Amino acid sequence: MSKPNNPYEMAHFKFSLIAPALQGTHTDGSNAAYYRRITQKPLLRPDGTTFQYRPKTIQRWECRYRHGGMDALIKPQRSDAGKARGLSRDAAAAIYDLRERYPRLNATQIHLKLLEDGTVTAKTSVRCVQRFIKKWELKAGPAAGIKDRKAFEETHFGGMWQADSCHFPFIPDESGVPCKTYLLAIVDDYSRMIVAAEIFFHDNAVNFQKLLKNAAATYGIPNKTYCDNGGPYVNNQTVFICDSIGTVLIHAPVRDGAAKGKVERCFRTVKERWLNGLDKNAVKSLAQFNELLAGYVRSHNLTVNSSTGQMPMERFLATRDRIKTPKSREWLDECFMHRITRKVRNDATLRIDKTQFDVPMQFTAQTVDVRFLPNDDNSAYILYDGRRYPLRKTNKVENGRTKRLTATIDYSRAAGGDGHA
């Protein structure tokens, strides 16, 4: 995972605090009471420091989000950014993992292991690790082999979606070469409805985001999205996308597949009722494979679930009024844009995923905010002062024919002559 961008990480922190107020999921009598409760003690910020906020500060964040979305929660980076380092998301996950595997390691030993693995740099102090361990009460490891687990269920459709991926058989790609496939699926916790499922050649973040976008466009936006700790689900772009649409992204404990029981059970059912009886040699393309899967998904959503005693579709129709719908398709497209910063080169170009783009000349040598949809070269643009400046994929041959405002070259003097024949 790439190093988190501090403004985006802080914006995610703010969203996580106001999400219960936005979704109406807190148990306090009012939003004001909720803000008073959560600000009674200092809060751990993404950089590893703690700070006690005032209720009015959290309330202002809510107002900003309602009027301007995630962009309104982002502050420009400070001029001294990078001089003080806290714990990144990777470092926090590594500490949890080390504490689980080696309960007797102290903070100094954990700090040394993080340095050896390259998870943190020398700028991260032992004291920072000690504060993190103390804050999250990680001094004693859990009892070996024991998990505090209880059956649970949301109260309505869209309360929480569970998402995961599983390995699928090899099928021919476009060139006829057998390639491994992966099934990515999103299941509603309350109804057990498969809200989205698709087979891909790659188990990555872009494919998960595509699946989530299709599900949100069709069924609305869930309060929470529960995923594991794999690459498709633990990355800054996915986190920011979920914040932008208003769903809280939650990650299951490391190496605890049972925590996502409903989606794991869905995978098992898919294999038992459909995949194991399929003639895989007859599948000649990914498109054909997905057509067959779509037929199974329709059947699944109209079949009585043994746990609920109802069809998933029946449960969806009974409580679908509780879920939030996207403001518009254009708004949803904007929320799923990837966001990066790039330094524009002196030749007025920049690169996105190894692809070179032409940039308007006024941005030469500047650092700009770029937004784009993966695998769509025509979607990229620079956002500056509230305006969009589209980017065009560089065509060097065409650029070579473009007239420029430069002095005409006198080739007769190129070799040092006096210009006379």
PyMOL commands that set and color helices and strands:
alter all, ss='L'
color gray80, all
select helices_A, chain A and resi 6-23+31-38+55-73+89-101+107-117+126-135+205-219+236-245+257-273+275-277+280-282+286-301+312-322+329-335+361-363+396-400+411-413
alter helices_A, ss='H'
color red, helices_A
select strands_A, chain A and resi 43-44+50-51+161-172+178-188+194-200+224-227+248-251+338-343+349-352+355-358+367-373+376-384+387-390+392-393
alter strands_A, ss='S'
color yellow, strands_A
deselect
rebuild
show_as cartoon
